[in-house]
Amino acid sequence: MHNFVIVSNRLPVSVSRVDGKLTFNVSSGGLATAMSSLDMDTTNQTWVGWPGIASDDLTSAEKATITKELKKYKCHPVHLTSQQIADFYEGYSNDTLWPLFHYFQSYSQYNDAYWQAYKAVNRKFLQALRRQADPKATIWIQDYQLMLLPQLTREALPQTKIGFFLHIPFPSYEIFRFLPQRKEILEGLMGADLLGFHIYDYARHFLSSSMHLLGTTSSQGFLEYNGRRVKVDAFPIGIDYKKFRQTLFDPETKEEITRLNERYQSQKILLSVDRLDYSKGIMKRLEAYELLLITYPQLQKRVAMIVIAVPSRTEVDAYKNLRDEIEQAVSRINGMFGTTDWAPISYQFQNLQFEHIVALYAKADIALVTPLRDGMNLVAKEFIASKKNGHGVLVLSEMAGAANELSEAIQVNPNDTTALMRGIYEALTMKKNEQAIRLKAMQQRISDYTVQEWGSDFISQLETAHTSHLGALHKKLSNDDIATIVDEYKKATHRLILLDYDGTLKLFSNSISASASKPSAALRAQLARIAKQDNTTLCIISGRPRSTLNAWFKNIPNIKLIAEHGAWVKENNVWHNTAADFDKKEIIALFKHYATRTAGAVVEEKDFSVVWHFRRVSPELAYIRNDEIKRDLRRLNLSEDIGIFAGNKIIEIKPKSINKGEAAIDLLYKYPSDFIFSAGDDFTDEDMFISLPPYARTVKVGFGDTSARHQAGKLDRILKIIDEFGRKN
């Protein structure tokens, strides 16, 4: 049985030094809590991460002790120096990525030393992971601190199942593009079999950034890049619902509820529980509460706000300033409205034990969960889970990932102080039966999709994604396949080679001009060596116009050329057409109309077709324009003989009778061969693959469904074969 490895920045067990001795404590962080709640077989499970203490402060003997003790918890440490913690964690992770991903781009600091540390620490995590994972392990990498690790792991352990989950938002492309290392981060994630996000919006932003920056394509939930298929999906993390329900009956919880009842006998409680962070919107919440007391003075002494600020990054100036700002606001509001027997706000800057938090959830009339931006926010779900009498209202930010699931909450724009105040007032005045109806619906939802369900769902999807990738791998053109193909070529008595051009022999160019994509001298030389071999027929079969193919290959003796997918055929230096022309005027006018409104679009008129090129158009706009064009084309009432074909960043209108399959059949008839090799990258090449006999060696460049026998992730595999063919003699 292969092992299961969780990798995260922090281990679920923290090591610290107390009175000179090492102590081990179970971590209270959200991720640690969530992962420890998973209902999984832990027999072969290991958790890799930083133990929470700088390695500078440790002797070799102490490091050995930590490793030994952590093994009891099924954990393995990654030791980091103080400088690495400062640059990797405090620096790149929390001063660069965290603010940018939460849309506070002005807070992000771009420092090359931070980036170098981030790369170095991700590699250090890989070293630790390699010591714990077997070659076919299941590896689940967690969060933004380790976004380079999936690809590093894929290169080191290619057969492992690799999942990655991002616990914070993934920003829109317009924000993500600010990151200097944007491509490196995306490429780091591409090593995973499955990429998980809290909500589909984040997944959509990731796909958009990948399309813009890496040129990826996606379909049916899979992203295709550099020879790999990566599944991208949304998994809204849940909570341990039963744990919260059971804790309500804990004696310590009941005692704390009794104390709260005595203290707040005649007041409704507004509860705010957050880690101290600028993304949580605590100041806006205080401003809204102040506005509430001003707008509705009758509420004074009838409400009380409890603010729990959990300490976070206390040594960072921005967080120190935020704490000062919050505490000054609390003092000002209490000074403005407070009396000898009533304090509008009770403020605590500390961690509370679990039972006390649950007691606060149970007692509070209203929970104010209004982050300016948050990946999910489990406080909202914890509050809902802790209500057992149908009483309580959740005021929730539209910007929290949880808003997608908790639609019965009062949802507000956290940046709009007035709207937030009105939301609080609506919550305070909501009828009890309405509260009960809303709570019941939300409780049903979060009790169905718990953290245990979240974990098992992710792992199940990871298995499926990995299996799907393996399914694609069985067609993958291996080195052994190449050797066999070359051997068959050399032994054959008659050979037929059919090659597409763009995307097969030459990478696509953003320009459709012939000069931008012309073959190199080396490629022409390779093709010439094949074309001059006895009993060998070499044909370039492309969608390019005949003038272009002629200019590129006219100096290669014996080469056959087929242009416009089969509309033109050149043999013995003579071109002849195989199709009838059609009236293209309306189509050209339509395409040009849209091209004037679409930056980057190009209209190409060929002898027997019209092509709309959108390779240089932004993916979002291209999607819209293509739908509009297809709709308008249908209105033109084209002849049944004319087809609309969607290719690689193109829409082409041409007679249905023109296709590479018919051209290939004609070549088979003219040049019977015991060895056939055909390669192409587009849907137009599928006609060719299908038309060839079963023994033909057909190769699709790229991924997706295909009739070809083999698939090559990159065209360099085709070029390698072509080079070997040219060396036959």
GIBELPE-V964706 format. One record per helix or strand of 3 or more residues. SS is the DSSP state (A for helix, B for strand). FROM is the first residue (numbers start at 1). TO is the last residue. If there is no record, write none. Layout:
# GIBELPE-V964706
ss = <SS:SS>
from = <FROM:FROM>
to = <TO:TO>
This chain:
# GIBELPE-V964706
ss = <B:B:B:A:B:A:A:B:A:A:A:B:A:A:B:A:A:B:A:B:B:B:A:A:B:A:A:A:B:A:B:A:B:A:B:A:B:A:A:A:A:B:A:A:B:A:B:A:B:B:A:B:B:A:B:B:A:B:A:B:B:A>
from = <4:13:21:30:45:55:60:75:82:105:112:138:144:149:161:173:182:194:200:217:222:228:241:251:268:278:282:297:303:317:345:354:366:378:393:401:410:417:432:451:479:495:514:521:536:546:560:564:568:574:585:602:609:619:642:650:660:675:684:697:710:716>
to = <10:18:26:36:50:57:72:77:101:107:132:142:146:156:165:176:189:197:214:219:225:234:247:263:275:280:295:299:310:337:349:363:369:385:397:404:412:428:448:473:491:499:517:531:541:553:563:566:571:577:595:605:613:635:647:655:670:680:691:701:712:726>
